[in-house]
Amino acid sequence: FRRNPAGDDRIVCTIHNTSPAQCKIYRCVAVRVYSGDTMVGYITGMGALHSNDSGLRALYESCVSDLPASDEERDSWLSGFFKTHGYRTE
């Protein structure tokens, strides 16, 4: 992945020129998690956390059993959850 050359915050796939159906369903990045101005992790469309930040990983693990089933509800819920613990999300 790389940053979009248009300069916005989207991440561009370096494998496919267009989005295959499975990618549209998967959504590589659904929620980005920031500590201050630094991105410390992200949640994929399947709900998995990708992060090297041990504090963020522990926080995610503490809530994973409470996550809503639907993608939209889950993404919104996680954003609120992380915000209450001092993180910013996009």
Sequence and secondary structure as in RCSB ss.txt:
>XXXX:A:sequence
FRRNPAGDDRIVCTIHNTSPAQCKIYRCVAVRVYSGDTMVGYITGMGALHSNDSGLRALYESCVSDLPASDEERD
SWLSGFFKTHGYRTE
>XXXX:A:secstr
 EE TTSSS EE SS SS  HHHHHH S SEEEEETTEEEEEE TTS EE S HHHHHHHHHHGGG  SSHHHHH
HHHHHHHHHTT EE 
